[in-house]
Amino acid sequence: MSPGARRRVVLTGLGVLASCGIGKDAFFAGLSGPEAQGPQWVDAFDPSAWFDPKEARQTDRFAQFSVACAQLALDDAGGLTVDPGRAGVIYGTGIGGLATLQEQIIVMATKGPRRVSPRLVPMMMGNAGAAMISIRFGWRGPCETVVTACASATHAIGNAFRVVGDGRCDVVMTGGAEAAASRSDGIGSIGMVAFTNMTALSTSGHSRPFDRRRDGFVIAEGGGALLLEELEHARARKAHIYAEVLGAASTADAYHITAPAPGGEGAVACMELALADAGITPADVAHINAHGTSTPLNDLAEAEAIEKVFGLPGPPVTSIKGVTGHSLGGAGALEAVASILSVDRGLIPPTAGLEEQDPEIRLDIVTGAARPFVPGPVLSNSFGFGGHNGCLVFGPVAP
């Protein structure tokens, strides 16, 4: 559907849980903080603020994050009254309840099969986060989960944009969450061990996107929720509008299960499609929030793709993973929230950990301190194992 044919979709509520802050204000301030060193946990998260003790015990941490972020976003949206049949939930996760699965396998091995929790399946299933949001709010529109590795949340947001823009729903809660790096078993997360053995994690323990010394990502947990609302619905209730969703796109590399396509060809196609969907040109883009994982191959492929689409020096680029680490299926939601707040506040967060820019990466990367800019269209990129590419375009709300 062309931009002129669909309903306009805006963002009226934001909720976020990250190692650098809980809530949109603490999170955005934290993005100017120090470089991520070692796994990034949301240590300040207390599930009792959202769940009673029994509910908390029966809910995997990623689903706890999902519900908490969604409630923060709904509270932030303020005064929302909506037909439950026209309100939906489309959420993303890359791994879902892996921590619960690991814990219960240990229980079976040490205490026997009869001690395995009867709640295992609903705790580990990837759709638990979306389902629990829908149940919590009583929203009976579409309730779906997107699982496309590190592009999950970005694709979820793009799908939610279509659902509102096409007129199926007036509001959709979207985003993503991940808590795959559990520490509760005392022996280390199987997810962390797998990424370590894959040599994807930084051996130095530092997140350094686009830096010459980058050697892998720093794993993280976290989540973000965004309330998408049809423009006139939001205006009628005098909601604060952070930004407008202008476009979205999804492509596949069709190349390799973990490595990006050479030269970032899939990413190039995805960015071009997102801009076309938004009805804008590369020259219109004011800022790019990069996927920027701090892995040698992916950072270079993304930089090459950005250069092909935008030329040099191109728009200012940042990667917030220098602070937040990489929260896998939740990463795109954190980056979408950062992009939207950049539009709302006229500030681009710096890329922490970048001290010696890779000479092969010739982009204008924001470092040192937040950079003021005149808010315009912002492109948010996500790329995941499996060759999944996702791009979103946000911008100020035009009259």
C-alpha positions in Angstrom: 0.0 0.0 0.0 1.4 3.4 -0.9 1.9 6.0 1.8 -1.0 8.1 0.6 -3.4 5.1 0.5 -3.0 3.9 4.1 -3.9 5.5 7.4 -1.2 7.4 9.2 0.4 5.7 12.2 2.0 7.4 15.2 3.7 6.5 18.4 2.1 7.6 21.6 3.6 5.4 24.3 7.1 4.0 25.0 8.2 1.5 27.6 11.7 0.2 28.0 13.9 -2.0 30.2 17.6 -1.9 29.5 20.9 -2.2 31.4 21.3 1.5 31.1 17.9 2.5 32.5 14.3 1.6 33.1 11.7 3.9 31.5 12.2 6.1 28.5 13.9 9.0 30.3 16.5 7.0 32.2 17.1 4.9 29.1 17.8 7.8 26.8 20.0 9.5 29.4 21.9 6.2 29.9 22.7 6.0 26.1 25.3 8.7 26.7 26.9 6.5 29.4 30.1 4.3 29.4 30.8 1.5 27.0 29.2 -1.9 27.7 31.8 -4.2 29.3 30.7 -7.8 29.9 27.1 -9.1 29.8 24.4 -6.4 30.3 21.7 -7.3 32.8 18.7 -5.3 33.8 19.7 -5.5 37.5 17.1 -2.9 38.7 14.2 -4.9 37.4 11.8 -6.1 40.1 9.0 -8.3 38.8 6.9 -7.6 41.9 6.0 -4.2 40.5 4.0 -6.0 37.8 3.4 -9.6 39.1 2.3 -11.2 42.3 4.8 -13.9 43.6 3.0 -16.8 42.1 2.7 -15.1 38.6 6.4 -14.2 38.7 7.4 -17.8 39.5 5.3 -19.0 36.6 6.5 -16.5 34.0 9.8 -16.6 32.2 11.9 -13.5 32.5 11.5 -12.5 28.8 7.7 -12.6 29.2 8.0 -10.6 32.5 10.0 -8.0 30.5 7.3 -8.0 27.7 4.5 -7.3 30.1 6.4 -4.7 32.1 7.5 -2.8 29.0 3.9 -2.9 27.6 2.5 -1.6 30.8 5.1 1.2 30.9 4.1 2.1 27.3 0.4 2.0 28.1 0.9 4.2 31.2 3.0 6.6 29.1 0.3 6.8 26.4 -2.2 8.1 29.1 -5.9 8.0 29.0 -6.3 5.4 26.3 -9.8 4.1 25.7 -10.1 1.6 22.9 -12.5 -1.0 21.5 -10.8 -4.3 22.6 -11.6 -5.8 19.3 -9.6 -3.1 17.5 -6.6 -3.3 19.8 -3.8 -5.8 19.0 -0.5 -7.1 20.2 2.4 -8.0 17.8 5.6 -8.7 19.7 9.0 -10.2 18.9 11.5 -12.4 20.6 14.5 -14.4 19.2 14.8 -17.2 21.7 11.8 -16.9 24.1 11.9 -18.9 27.3 15.3 -20.5 26.8 16.3 -19.9 30.4 13.2 -21.8 31.7 13.9 -24.7 29.4 17.5 -24.9 30.6 16.4 -24.8 34.3 13.8 -27.5 33.8 16.3 -29.8 31.9 18.6 -29.5 34.9 15.6 -30.4 37.2 14.8 -33.5 35.1 18.4 -34.6 35.1 19.0 -34.1 38.9 15.5 -34.8 40.4 13.7 -36.9 37.8 11.0 -36.3 35.2 8.2 -36.1 37.8 9.7 -32.8 39.1 9.5 -31.0 35.7 7.1 -28.1 36.0 3.7 -28.5 34.4 4.1 -24.8 33.5 7.2 -25.5 31.3 5.5 -25.2 27.9 3.6 -22.0 28.6 6.7 -20.5 30.2 9.1 -21.4 27.4 6.9 -20.8 24.3 7.9 -17.7 22.3 4.4 -16.4 22.1 4.0 -16.1 25.9 5.0 -12.5 26.0 2.5 -11.4 23.4 -0.2 -13.6 24.9 0.3 -12.3 28.4 0.1 -8.6 27.2 -3.2 -9.4 25.4 -4.6 -11.1 28.5 -3.4 -8.3 30.8 -5.0 -5.6 28.7 -8.0 -7.6 27.5 -7.2 -6.7 23.9 -8.9 -9.1 21.5 -7.5 -8.0 18.1 -4.6 -9.8 16.5 -2.1 -11.3 19.0 1.0 -12.5 17.2 4.7 -13.2 17.8 7.5 -12.6 15.3 10.7 -14.8 15.6 13.4 -13.7 13.2 16.5 -13.7 15.4 17.9 -10.3 16.0 15.4 -8.7 13.6 12.4 -10.0 15.6 11.3 -6.7 17.3 11.9 -4.6 14.2 9.8 -7.0 12.1 7.1 -7.0 14.8 7.0 -3.2 14.7 6.8 -3.2 10.9 3.9 -5.7 11.0 2.1 -3.7 13.6 2.5 -0.6 11.4 0.7 -2.5 8.6 -2.1 -3.6 10.9 -2.9 -0.1 12.0 -2.2 1.5 8.7 -4.5 -1.0 6.8 -7.3 -0.2 9.2 -7.6 -3.6 11.1 -6.8 -2.0 14.4 -6.7 1.5 15.9 -3.9 0.7 18.4 -1.3 -2.1 18.5 1.2 -2.7 21.3 4.4 -3.9 19.7 8.2 -4.3 20.3 10.2 -7.2 21.7 12.0 -8.6 24.6 14.8 -11.1 25.4 16.3 -12.7 28.5 18.2 -15.6 27.1 21.4 -15.1 29.2 20.0 -16.4 32.5 22.3 -16.5 35.5 19.9 -18.4 37.8 21.3 -21.9 37.4 24.8 -21.1 38.6 26.5 -22.8 35.7 26.0 -20.2 33.1 23.5 -19.8 30.3 23.5 -22.3 27.5 22.7 -19.4 25.2 25.9 -17.6 26.3 27.9 -20.8 26.0 26.6 -21.4 22.5 27.4 -17.8 21.4 30.9 -18.1 23.0 31.6 -21.4 21.2 30.4 -19.8 18.0 33.0 -17.1 18.6 30.3 -14.4 18.2 30.9 -12.9 21.7 33.7 -10.4 22.3 36.7 -12.1 23.8 37.8 -8.8 25.4 34.3 -8.3 26.9 33.9 -4.9 25.2 31.2 -3.6 22.9 33.0 -1.5 20.2 30.7 -0.9 17.2 32.6 0.1 14.1 35.9 0.2 16.0 39.1 -1.2 14.4 39.5 -3.4 17.5 35.9 -4.8 17.6 35.9 -8.6 18.2 32.3 -9.6 18.8 29.2 -8.5 20.6 28.4 -8.2 24.3 25.3 -10.2 25.1 22.4 -8.4 26.9 18.9 -8.8 28.1 16.2 -6.2 27.8 13.0 -5.1 26.0 11.0 -2.3 24.6 7.4 -1.6 23.8 5.8 0.9 21.5 2.2 1.9 21.3 1.2 2.5 17.7 -2.0 4.4 17.2 -3.9 5.8 14.2 -3.2 9.5 13.9 -6.7 10.8 14.2 -7.5 8.4 17.0 -4.5 9.9 18.9 -5.4 13.5 18.0 -8.9 13.0 19.2 -7.8 12.1 22.7 -5.0 14.8 22.6 -2.2 12.3 23.1 1.4 13.2 23.1 2.8 12.1 19.8 6.5 11.3 19.7 6.9 10.5 16.0 5.2 9.0 13.0 6.0 5.6 11.5 6.7 6.5 7.9 7.7 3.1 6.4 9.0 -0.4 7.0 10.6 -3.2 5.0 11.8 -6.7 5.3 14.1 -8.8 3.0 16.2 -11.9 3.2 19.8 -12.4 2.2 19.2 -16.0 1.0 22.9 -16.5 1.5 24.0 -18.1 4.8 22.4 -19.0 8.2 24.8 -16.7 10.2 27.0 -14.7 7.9 25.7 -11.5 6.1 25.6 -11.5 2.3 28.9 -10.0 0.9 28.6 -6.2 0.4 25.4 -6.1 2.4 23.2 -6.6 -0.6 20.2 -7.8 1.4 20.5 -4.8 3.7 20.8 -2.5 0.7 17.5 -3.8 -0.7 15.8 -3.5 2.7 16.8 0.1 3.2 15.8 1.1 -0.3 12.4 -0.6 0.1 11.9 1.1 3.5 12.6 4.5 2.0 10.3 3.8 -0.9 7.6 2.7 1.5 8.0 6.0 3.4 7.9 8.0 0.2 11.3 9.6 0.8 14.7 9.6 -0.8 18.1 8.9 0.8 18.8 12.6 0.9 15.8 13.1 3.2 17.2 10.9 5.9 18.5 12.8 8.9 20.0 10.0 10.9 20.6 6.2 10.9 20.4 4.1 14.0 22.5 1.2 12.9 22.3 -2.5 13.9 26.0 -2.1 14.8 26.7 -5.3 16.7 30.4 -4.9 17.1 31.2 -8.0 15.1 33.8 -7.8 12.4 31.7 -9.1 9.5 28.4 -7.5 10.3 29.6 -4.0 11.1 31.6 -3.9 7.8 28.7 -5.3 5.7 26.2 -2.8 7.2 28.6 0.1 6.7 29.1 -1.0 3.0 25.4 -1.2 2.6 24.8 2.3 4.1 27.5 3.7 1.9 25.9 2.2 -1.2 22.5 3.7 -0.4 23.5 7.1 1.0 26.9 7.8 -0.4 29.6 9.6 1.7 29.6 10.9 4.3 25.9 10.2 4.4 23.6 10.9 7.4 25.0 10.7 11.0 25.1 7.1 12.2 25.0 5.7 15.7 24.9 2.3 17.4 23.5 2.2 20.9 24.9 -1.4 21.4 28.0 0.3 22.6 26.1 1.0 25.8 23.2 -1.6 25.8 25.0 -4.6 24.4 23.1 -6.9 22.1 19.7 -8.0 23.4 19.1 -10.3 20.4 15.4 -10.4 19.6 14.8 -7.4 21.8 17.5 -5.2 20.2 15.3 -3.7 17.5 12.8 -2.5 20.1 15.5 -0.7 22.1 16.8 0.9 18.9 13.3 1.9 17.8 12.7 3.6 21.1 16.1 5.4 20.8 15.3 6.5 17.3 11.9 7.8 18.3 13.3 9.7 21.2 16.0 11.2 18.9 13.2 12.6 16.8 11.3 13.8 19.8 14.3 15.4 21.5 16.5 16.5 18.6 19.5 14.5 19.9 21.5 11.6 18.5 23.1 9.4 21.2 26.8 8.7 20.7 28.4 5.3 19.8 30.1 4.3 23.0 33.2 2.2 22.7 34.3 3.6 19.4 37.7 5.1 19.8 39.6 4.0 16.6 37.2 3.9 13.7 37.9 1.1 11.3 39.5 2.8 8.2 37.3 0.6 5.9 34.2 2.1 7.6 33.9 5.7 6.2 30.6 6.8 7.7 29.9 9.8 9.8 29.5 8.0 13.1 28.5 10.0 16.2 31.0 9.6 19.1 31.9 11.3 22.3 28.7 13.0 23.2 25.1 13.3 22.0 24.9 15.3 18.8 22.0 17.8 18.3 20.3 17.6 14.9 17.2 19.0 13.2 14.7 16.2 13.5 13.9 14.5 10.2 13.3 10.9 9.0 15.4 8.4 11.0 16.2 4.9 9.7 16.5 2.1 12.2 18.2 -1.1 11.0 18.1 -4.7 12.3 19.7 -7.8 10.8 19.5 -11.3 12.2 20.8 -14.9 11.8 19.0 -16.6 8.9 19.7 -13.6 6.7 16.7 -11.6 8.0 16.8 -7.8 7.3 14.4 -5.3 8.8 14.3 -1.5 8.5 11.9 1.1 10.0 11.6 4.8 9.2 10.3 7.2 11.8 9.9 11.0 11.5 8.3 14.1 12.9 4.6 14.3 12.4 3.8 16.5 9.4 0.6 18.6 9.5 
